[in-house]
Amino acid sequence: MTTTEINNEVTNIFRTVLKNQSLELGEATTAKDVEGWDSLSNIVLISEVEKHFDIKFKLREILKLKNVGELCQSIQKKISQ
């Protein structure tokens, strides 16, 4: 699975969780860029990503993530293991 495909699926998850169907995510997108993406919704987003891709993140992995691009790269590493 490519990072573009992962980004598309992550975008759909974010759209559902944040209830914003017009949301577009780029690699550099951060929580500051997205209305409604706060600490509580971040927990839900990570949980939904883990369920969707059947992966688990460690807390330190989540804390290191700086943007959507890094999230997608982390997902790609986990699903290719």
Secondary structure, 3 states (H helix, E strand, C coil): CCHHHHHHHHHHHHHHHHCCCCCCCCCCCCHHHCCCCCHHHHHHHHHHHHHHHCCCCCHHHHHHCCCHHHHHHHHHHHHCC
